[in-house]
Amino acid sequence: MGWQIVVTGRDVLGHPVNVTSVKAAFTPDEKAPQLTPPHFEMLRGWVVDADVTTPPDGIPADGGGFGRIQLTLTATGFAPVSVSLAPQTFPHPWQWNNGACTAVSGLSIVDLTATFIRISGAPPATVSDGELLNAARNRKTRAVTGVRPRGWLGELPPRGEPQPRRRTLTGLQHIHLPEPHLLGDPSGNAFDRFRTVPKDGDPGKSGRFLWVEWGDSDARAFAEHRRFLAAVWAPFPRLAGKDLPEETDFVLWFAPTTAKVPFSDADYPYGVLIDATNLPFQPYADLAYRHLFSQHHLAAQLLAAGRQAVLVMPIAAAGDLGPFASTSGWQRFLLELSTHLAATQIYPQDMPIKPPRPPRVGRIVVAAFSSGGTIATTLLTHGTKLPDKLPDPAWGAGPGADTDFHTRFAEFWDLDTSLTDLPKGAFERRRGTEAAWLADGGGRRRLRFYHSVTTIGGWLPDSSTEADPGFRKLLETGGRVASRAVTPSGDWAEQWEDGSRNWAIVLFSDNNSATTATTGYLGGPGGIDPPSGAGHEVIPQLAFGHAASLSTLATPSPPSH
């Protein structure tokens, strides 16, 4: 029987996309060599004719035996779309393998609609260690066009380590998951000072890590900051039955600024430098590895807390976050990322043959550490805009994007966001911005506030002395959870929250100095393990898991039986 496959395109906002080319290839079914293979020809670049010949013994009950038609669709300014089609039990609808597409079958026509996005998987770099060293020594780092992988994440050594260390997602990570009432015995050591429960998280078995590129695709796009790199860890959905969740939650992680060395010395985003031990490293890629997996263990903490959310870390180009500094840019990126995840099938192996549609964007958590808060806190307001060189409609999500983002913006996690180089009064204004955002949510939002003395100086949450009216009103709804925890050396920690835990504040003393590597409540003898460090540097290892365990993020659905 003759079939016509009619191809149309659209973007994530539903706007029509002109499909400029369609390439097709047929793969016969090796299990049914007796079949006469379908044939097809291109007509006007958007219709594929395919004849399916019924085998002598009738249609196989499982719908097999027809082979597959592989289509590659292109559109100017977008990443290519690849989809494989195969007929089921004739004349029922066809199967397809790309969640960014839908195929609707009539009597002789398959209407294939493809969603085009500007996100694509980052290419792996296949150069050797010697080639990496040569590129770095000769400042030819643009010859490196991707993150060099071995295993899942690569084998470039962390900066300063004398030998390469295999960094993969595989391997169990043991996490001290904080309890809601965080403070424990102040006379203890490291995590013994906190109330925690032991949990295990294995990001490799529970999800998948992706490097993705987003934006324009011309040769100058990275250099001119019109194309950006992001690190994504996506957990495998836990299914109740055969259906995927209708929504996907996201945690957006803002790391400290890259407007400093070594990032400013390297080409964005794949440039290679040589460290003090004469070994090559990729500073931009290394930053994501350290935050998500090897230093702050954010992915494992999210798993240990039992929260089902996609973790996204944008990689700023020498401090320039481009569209990631605006709510419209984020709204567009998350819509496209949901489509990319569906298209690349980040799902368990037992999914039904019909691919799921991209889930809707669910709850959004914005979490920031150190100087990452300078940009992240602007998302709390309604005043963010796309840069002039990155306009709508390509980079944003239309006039209602800010409203759509804030409707889903459920939590803000302030992890010792710093105020370095900001004018006097910046801390008071930041508290006011956070309090106003929380109040604007009508009880639907959550604020988590973790700070060391490094970033707050002598400030303490006291409603009788609070300078900002909005934050003063916030403090009047709650109080200290427990008495101040004081170590034998005089270091201290305090925790405040309201009765509904709409907000929580945890403060730590930090007496770190140039001559004392590890002091303060979070440091202590040996520090938090791993690694040891001053209070400011280790806060994400404790606070991220605490915020996750208190969060309203989705929890995995129990398996059906």
C-alpha positions in Angstrom: 0.0 0.0 0.0 1.3 3.5 -0.7 1.9 6.0 2.1 2.8 9.6 2.1 4.7 11.1 5.0 4.0 14.8 5.2 6.6 16.7 7.2 5.9 20.1 9.0 7.9 22.0 11.5 7.3 24.3 14.5 9.3 25.7 17.4 8.6 25.3 21.1 6.2 28.2 21.1 4.1 26.7 18.3 5.4 29.1 15.6 5.8 27.6 12.1 9.3 26.6 11.1 10.2 26.3 7.5 11.7 22.8 6.9 14.5 23.4 4.4 15.5 19.8 3.7 14.5 16.2 4.4 16.8 13.3 3.9 15.5 9.8 4.1 17.1 6.3 4.3 15.5 2.9 4.5 16.7 0.2 6.9 15.2 -3.3 6.1 14.1 -5.6 8.9 16.6 -8.4 9.2 14.0 -10.5 10.9 11.8 -10.5 7.8 14.1 -10.8 4.7 11.3 -12.2 2.6 9.5 -8.8 2.5 9.7 -6.6 -0.5 11.3 -3.5 1.0 9.4 -0.2 0.8 10.6 2.4 -1.6 10.3 6.2 -1.5 11.3 9.3 -3.3 11.4 12.9 -2.2 8.7 15.2 -3.5 9.0 19.0 -3.0 11.3 18.4 0.0 8.6 17.8 2.5 6.7 14.7 1.4 8.1 11.1 1.4 6.3 8.4 -0.6 6.6 5.0 0.9 5.0 1.7 -0.4 4.6 -1.1 2.1 4.1 -4.5 0.4 2.1 -7.0 2.4 4.1 -10.2 2.9 2.6 -13.5 1.5 1.9 -14.8 5.0 0.0 -11.7 6.1 0.8 -9.0 8.5 3.0 -10.0 11.5 1.1 -9.8 14.7 3.8 -7.7 16.3 3.9 -5.2 13.5 7.5 -6.1 12.5 8.8 -6.9 9.1 8.5 -3.6 7.4 11.9 -2.0 8.3 12.3 1.6 9.2 12.5 4.9 7.4 15.0 7.2 9.0 14.4 10.9 8.3 16.8 13.8 9.0 15.0 17.2 8.9 16.8 20.5 8.8 15.7 24.1 9.2 17.8 27.3 9.1 18.9 28.4 12.5 17.9 25.2 14.3 19.5 21.9 15.2 18.6 19.0 12.9 15.8 16.6 13.9 16.3 12.9 13.4 13.4 10.5 13.6 12.8 6.9 12.7 9.4 5.7 11.5 8.1 2.1 11.2 4.6 0.8 10.6 2.9 -1.3 13.2 0.2 -3.9 12.5 -1.1 -2.6 9.2 -3.0 -0.3 8.8 -2.6 1.0 12.4 -0.5 4.1 13.2 3.2 4.1 12.7 5.8 4.0 15.5 8.4 6.7 15.9 11.3 7.1 18.2 11.6 10.9 18.9 9.6 12.5 21.6 10.0 15.9 19.9 7.8 14.6 17.0 4.3 13.4 16.6 3.0 11.1 13.8 -0.7 11.0 13.1 -1.8 8.3 10.5 -4.7 8.4 8.2 -5.6 5.8 5.6 -2.6 6.6 3.4 -0.9 9.7 5.0 1.3 10.1 8.0 1.4 13.7 9.2 4.7 14.1 10.9 5.2 17.2 13.0 8.7 18.0 14.3 9.6 20.5 17.0 12.8 22.3 16.2 15.1 23.7 18.9 18.4 25.5 19.1 19.9 23.1 21.7 22.2 20.3 20.6 24.5 17.9 22.4 28.0 19.2 22.8 30.5 17.4 20.6 33.1 15.2 22.3 36.7 16.2 21.8 38.7 13.2 20.5 42.2 14.7 20.8 44.9 13.0 22.8 46.7 14.2 26.0 49.7 15.2 23.9 47.5 17.2 21.5 45.8 18.9 24.4 49.1 19.9 25.9 50.4 21.1 22.5 47.2 23.2 22.0 47.5 24.8 25.4 51.2 25.5 25.0 50.8 27.1 21.7 47.5 29.0 22.6 45.7 27.1 19.9 42.9 26.1 22.2 40.2 26.7 19.6 41.4 23.5 18.0 39.6 21.8 20.9 36.0 21.7 20.0 34.4 19.8 22.8 34.8 18.2 26.3 37.2 15.3 26.0 35.3 12.2 27.3 36.6 9.0 28.7 33.9 7.0 30.4 31.0 9.4 30.9 32.7 12.6 32.0 36.3 12.7 31.0 39.7 12.1 32.4 41.3 15.6 32.5 42.8 15.9 36.0 41.3 18.4 38.4 43.5 21.5 38.6 46.6 21.0 40.7 46.4 17.2 40.9 49.6 15.4 39.8 47.9 12.5 38.2 44.8 12.1 36.0 41.7 11.0 38.0 38.8 9.2 36.3 35.7 11.3 36.8 32.6 9.5 35.8 29.0 9.4 37.1 29.3 5.8 38.0 30.0 5.0 41.6 28.1 5.4 44.8 28.4 8.6 46.7 27.7 8.5 50.4 25.8 11.6 51.5 25.1 13.0 55.0 21.6 14.3 54.4 20.6 17.0 56.8 17.5 16.7 58.9 15.0 19.7 58.9 16.3 20.7 62.3 19.9 21.0 61.2 21.9 21.8 64.3 23.2 18.9 66.4 26.0 18.6 69.0 28.4 21.5 68.6 31.1 19.6 70.3 31.2 17.1 67.6 33.5 17.0 64.5 32.5 17.9 61.0 29.1 16.4 60.2 28.7 15.3 63.8 27.8 18.9 64.5 24.6 18.5 62.5 21.6 16.2 62.5 22.0 14.1 59.5 21.0 10.7 58.2 23.3 8.6 55.9 22.0 8.3 52.4 23.5 7.0 49.2 23.2 8.6 45.8 24.5 7.2 42.5 24.0 9.8 39.7 25.3 7.3 37.1 22.7 4.7 37.7 19.8 7.1 38.5 20.2 9.6 35.6 22.2 10.9 32.8 24.7 13.7 32.3 24.7 15.9 29.2 26.7 18.7 27.9 24.4 20.9 25.7 25.1 23.9 23.5 22.4 26.5 22.9 22.2 29.4 20.4 23.5 30.4 17.1 25.6 27.9 15.1 28.0 30.0 13.0 31.7 29.9 13.4 31.9 33.0 15.6 29.0 32.3 17.8 30.9 31.1 20.9 33.5 33.9 20.6 30.8 36.5 20.3 28.8 35.0 23.1 25.8 34.0 20.9 26.2 30.4 21.8 26.4 29.0 25.3 27.4 25.8 27.1 25.3 24.2 29.9 25.8 21.1 32.0 22.6 19.1 32.7 22.0 16.1 34.9 18.6 14.5 34.3 17.3 11.8 36.6 15.5 8.9 35.0 11.8 9.3 35.8 10.4 6.8 38.3 7.2 5.6 36.7 3.8 4.8 38.2 2.5 2.6 35.4 3.7 3.4 31.9 3.1 7.1 31.8 5.8 9.7 32.3 5.1 12.6 34.7 3.3 15.4 32.9 5.7 18.0 34.4 9.4 18.1 35.0 10.9 20.2 37.8 14.2 22.0 37.4 16.9 23.3 39.7 18.9 26.1 38.1 22.4 26.4 39.7 24.3 29.6 39.5 28.0 29.0 40.3 30.5 31.8 41.2 31.5 34.1 38.4 33.9 33.1 35.6 35.0 36.7 35.1 38.4 35.8 36.6 41.4 33.6 36.0 41.8 30.8 34.9 38.6 31.3 32.8 39.6 34.6 31.3 42.8 32.9 30.1 40.9 30.2 28.2 38.8 30.2 25.0 35.2 29.7 25.8 33.9 27.1 26.3 36.4 24.3 25.5 39.8 26.0 25.9 42.6 24.1 27.5 45.2 25.5 29.9 48.2 24.0 31.6 48.2 23.8 35.4 51.2 24.1 37.9 51.9 20.4 37.4 52.2 20.8 33.6 49.0 18.9 33.0 46.1 20.1 30.7 42.8 21.1 32.1 39.6 22.6 30.7 38.5 25.3 33.3 34.9 25.8 32.1 34.2 22.0 32.0 36.1 21.4 35.2 33.8 23.9 37.0 30.7 21.9 36.2 32.3 18.6 37.2 33.4 20.0 40.5 30.0 21.5 41.4 27.8 18.7 40.2 29.8 15.7 41.1 33.3 15.8 42.6 33.3 18.7 45.2 29.8 19.9 46.1 28.1 16.6 44.9 24.9 18.5 44.0 23.5 15.7 41.9 24.0 13.1 44.6 22.5 15.4 47.2 19.4 15.9 45.1 19.1 12.1 44.8 19.7 11.5 48.5 16.9 14.0 49.3 14.5 12.0 47.2 13.7 14.8 44.8 13.0 14.3 41.1 14.3 17.4 39.3 16.6 18.2 36.4 19.7 20.0 37.5 21.0 22.7 35.1 24.2 24.6 35.4 24.8 27.3 32.8 28.5 28.0 32.0 29.1 31.7 31.7 31.5 33.0 29.1 34.0 34.9 31.2 31.2 36.1 33.4 28.7 36.7 30.6 25.5 34.5 31.2 23.8 36.0 28.1 20.2 34.8 28.0 20.6 33.0 31.4 20.4 36.4 33.1 16.8 36.9 32.1 13.5 35.1 32.9 12.5 35.1 29.2 15.8 33.5 28.2 15.4 30.8 30.9 11.8 30.2 29.9 12.8 29.5 26.3 15.8 27.4 27.3 13.7 25.2 29.7 11.1 24.6 27.0 13.8 23.6 24.5 15.6 21.5 27.1 12.4 19.6 27.9 12.1 18.9 24.1 15.8 17.9 23.9 15.4 15.5 26.8 12.4 13.9 25.1 14.1 13.7 21.8 17.2 12.0 23.2 15.1 9.6 25.3 16.4 10.2 28.7 14.1 7.5 30.0 14.2 3.9 31.4 14.6 1.1 29.0 11.0 -0.3 29.6 9.3 2.8 28.1 6.4 2.1 25.7 7.1 2.1 22.0 5.2 5.3 21.4 7.6 8.1 22.7 6.3 10.4 25.3 5.7 14.1 24.5 8.1 16.5 26.2 6.8 17.2 29.8 5.7 20.6 30.7 8.0 22.8 32.7 7.0 22.3 36.4 8.4 23.9 39.5 11.5 26.0 39.1 14.1 26.3 41.9 16.9 28.9 41.5 19.9 28.2 43.7 23.0 30.4 43.8 26.4 30.2 45.6 28.8 33.0 46.3 29.1 35.5 43.5 26.6 33.5 41.5 23.9 35.3 43.5 24.6 38.6 41.7 22.8 37.4 38.6 20.5 34.9 40.2 18.9 37.4 42.5 17.8 39.6 39.6 15.5 36.8 38.5 13.5 37.4 41.7 12.3 40.7 40.1 10.3 41.3 36.9 12.8 43.6 35.4 15.3 41.2 33.6 15.7 41.6 29.9 17.5 39.8 27.1 20.7 41.4 25.8 20.2 43.5 22.7 22.2 41.1 20.6 20.1 38.2 21.7 16.5 39.3 20.9 13.2 37.6 20.7 11.9 35.5 19.1 15.0 33.3 18.8 16.2 33.7 22.4 13.1 34.4 24.4 9.6 33.0 25.0 7.5 35.9 24.0 5.7 38.7 25.9 4.3 36.5 28.6 7.6 34.7 29.3 8.3 36.6 32.6 4.9 35.8 33.9 5.2 32.2 32.9 8.6 31.9 34.6 7.4 33.5 37.8 4.3 31.4 37.9 6.6 28.3 38.1 9.4 29.9 40.2 8.7 28.1 43.5 11.9 28.4 45.5 15.0 30.4 45.9 18.1 28.9 47.7 20.6 31.6 48.8 23.8 29.6 49.5 26.1 32.2 51.0 25.7 34.6 48.0 28.5 37.2 48.3 28.4 40.9 47.9 32.0 41.4 46.7 32.5 44.6 44.8 28.8 45.7 45.3 28.0 49.1 46.7 27.2 49.8 50.3 23.7 48.7 51.2 23.7 45.8 48.7 23.0 43.2 51.4 20.0 45.1 52.8 18.6 45.5 49.2 19.2 41.8 48.6 17.3 40.8 51.7 14.5 43.1 50.6 14.4 41.6 47.1 14.2 38.1 48.5 11.5 39.0 51.0 9.4 40.8 48.4 9.6 37.8 46.0 8.5 35.4 48.8 5.6 37.7 49.8 4.5 38.0 46.2 4.0 34.2 46.0 0.9 34.1 48.2 2.2 31.3 50.3 3.3 29.2 47.3 7.0 30.0 47.5 9.9 29.0 49.6 13.0 30.9 50.6 16.2 29.2 52.0 18.9 31.4 53.3 22.3 30.0 54.4 25.2 32.3 55.2 28.5 32.4 56.9 29.9 35.5 58.6 32.2 35.8 55.6 29.2 37.2 53.6 27.0 38.9 56.2 29.5 40.4 58.6 27.8 41.1 62.0 24.2 40.9 60.8 21.7 38.7 62.7 18.0 38.1 61.9 16.4 40.4 64.5 13.0 41.9 63.7 13.6 44.8 66.1 16.7 46.0 64.3 16.1 44.8 60.7 16.6 47.7 58.3 14.5 46.4 55.4 10.7 46.6 56.0 9.9 43.5 54.0 12.5 41.3 55.6 11.4 42.6 59.0 7.9 41.5 58.3 9.2 38.1 57.3 11.1 37.7 60.6 8.0 38.6 62.6 6.4 35.4 61.3 9.0 33.0 62.8 11.9 32.7 65.2 14.9 30.7 66.3 14.4 27.0 66.1 16.9 26.1 68.8 19.3 27.9 71.1 22.6 29.0 69.6 24.9 26.0 69.1 28.4 27.0 70.3 31.6 24.9 69.9 34.2 24.6 72.6 36.3 27.1 70.7 33.4 29.6 70.6 32.3 29.1 67.0 28.5 29.1 66.6 25.5 28.3 64.4 21.8 29.4 64.5 18.7 28.3 62.7 15.4 30.3 62.2 12.2 29.5 60.4 8.5 30.2 60.3 6.0 27.6 61.4 5.2 26.4 57.9 8.8 26.5 56.7 8.0 28.9 54.0 11.4 30.4 54.9 14.4 29.1 56.8 17.6 30.9 57.8 20.8 29.1 58.9 23.9 31.1 59.9 27.4 29.9 60.7 30.4 31.6 62.2 33.5 31.6 60.1 36.8 32.8 61.5 38.8 31.9 58.5 42.0 33.9 58.0 45.1 33.8 55.8 47.0 31.8 58.4 44.2 29.4 59.5 43.0 27.1 56.7 40.0 25.6 58.4 38.2 27.3 61.2 34.7 28.3 62.0 31.6 26.3 62.7 31.6 24.6 59.3 35.3 24.1 59.2 36.4 22.6 62.5 39.1 19.9 62.8 39.2 18.2 59.4 36.3 20.2 58.0 33.3 18.7 56.3 34.4 15.5 54.7 34.9 15.7 51.7 36.7 18.1 51.4 38.0 20.2 54.2 37.7 24.0 53.8 36.6 27.2 55.2 33.0 27.9 56.0 32.1 29.7 52.8 33.6 27.1 50.5 31.8 24.1 52.0 28.3 25.5 52.5 26.9 23.9 49.3 27.9 20.5 50.6 25.5 20.9 53.5 23.0 23.5 52.6 22.0 22.2 49.1 20.9 18.9 50.6 19.1 20.6 53.4 17.2 22.9 51.0 16.4 19.9 48.8 15.0 17.9 51.6 12.7 20.8 52.7 11.6 21.5 49.1 8.3 21.2 47.3 10.1 19.5 44.3 8.5 16.4 43.0 9.3 13.1 44.6 9.7 9.9 42.6 6.5 7.9 41.9 6.5 4.5 43.4 6.8 1.7 40.9 3.5 0.0 39.9 3.0 -3.8 40.3 
